[in-house]
Amino acid sequence: MAFVVVAGAVVVLAWVGAAGLGVASALFGHGWVLPASSTDLAAVVGGLLTGHPGQGLPAADAARVPGPGAVYGCVLAAELAALLVAGTVGVLVGRYRRPGDARRGMATRHEAAQVLGVSRLRAARGVIRPDLSELPRWWWPATGTGGSQRVRPEQDPRGGSRDGGLR
């Protein structure tokens, strides 16, 4: 599998280099130039690697190729763009396939209550949300109501005060 991936990457980078040659010819030369087949691609990439841009192309196409500076600048830009795209795709695929990644965030209230139970969440509320651990007594459900309604201090039969009984 690794051999197939590496071989595919080499072929893609070869075609990207040839495309960089074509872009350089279109922008700075005398028209678009691209190898006609895979066998021509090998000769063109060989020419790029040996310092002779345009080698391996037919004579009419080789005449349209600009100087080496423009060619290698465009080839470099094309190769860097291809590597950037490949790296971005690799990171996105890796993040998608990795279990427990950060995209999924925190559990919802329902999920936490389902896993831990309400009594365990209330017991650990000082650790979970220390900024809310000292809530007034009237904030928590009154006993005997089934936990479905909150009792304000004015309604609390146990004599709750305005400050929630925290003194």
Secondary structure, 3 states (H helix, E strand, C coil): CHHHHHHHHHHHHHHHHHHHHHHHHHHHCCCCCCCCCHHHHHHHHHHHHHCCCCCCCCHHHHCCCCCHHHHHHHHHHHHHHHHHHHHHHHHHHHHHHCCCCHHHCCCCHHHHHHHHCHHHHHHCHHHHCHHHCCCCHHHCECCCCCCCCECCCCCCCCCCCCCCCCC
